[in-house]
Amino acid sequence: MSEHFSNKEVEEKYKAIISPARCPNCEGDAISVTVKAMKGSMMIRCFSCSYSDVIMWIEKQVLDALKNAKIFNQIWKEGQSIEITLH
């Protein structure tokens, strides 16, 4: 049964897009997280007031990814979005 799905299909289902954003609560620096499998619903994590509506297991993986200096710079200095695979 597991052979029915290709690795690409499984990986695509669990990808998250992380982008710079503004907090809806305090207008501080935040990130938005969009998970493809959740039909594009956007979640926000603020670094100023700690507002977060990101699901805990996703938030942990996002924050772990932001510990990487290259990824952090892409988001904050260059204003780019990045894509990570959730597991």
N, C-alpha and C positions, 0 to 999 in steps of 0.2 A: 504494500500500500504506500509506503513512504517513497517508493520509486516513481509514483504518479506525479509528484511535484518536483520541479527542477530546483537546484540550489538558488538560481536567480529569482524565481518566484518567491521563495521563502525569504530571501534577503530583502527583496523589495518591500515586502509586507512590514518589516520591522525597521524602517529607516526613519530618522528624525532630522528635521531641518532646524538648525539653530541660527537665529538672526538677532542683530541688535534691535532694541525696542525702547519704548518709554513706558514707565509704570503707570497704569490707570489710576493708581491710588495716590502717588506723590509726584509723578512726572520725573522720577529719578531714572538713572541708568538701569536698564533691565535687558533681559533676553526673552525672545519668544521662541517657543518650541512647538513645532508642528509635526505630528506623527501621521504618516500616510495611511496607516491602517485605521486611524480614528477619523477618517474622512475629512482631514484638513482642519480639525478644530485646533485653534491656537491656544497655547497655555503661556502664561507670563511668570517670570521669576525676577524679582527686583533685588538689586544689591544695596539700595539705599534704605528702604523701610522693611525689607525681608518679606514683602508680599509674595505669595506664591500660590498658584492654582495648578501647578505641575504635579502630576501623579508621582508619588514618592520614589518608586523604583526607576522611573524615567529621570527624575531630577538628580538622583545620585549619579547616574551614568553621564548626564550632561555636565554636572559639576566636575566629575572626574576628567572628562574630555577637556574642559576649560583649564585644567591644571597644566596642559601641554602649552608651552609658551607660543609655539607657532599658531596653534588654533586660536588662542586668546588674542594674539595680534591681528589675525585675519578678521576677527569679529569687531574688536574695539578700535584698532588703529585704521584698518582698511575698510571697515563697514561691510564686509562680505558675509554672506551666509555660508554655513558649512553643513555637511550631511554626515551623520554618524549612524552606525548600525547598532540597534539595541539588541541586547541578549538577555 
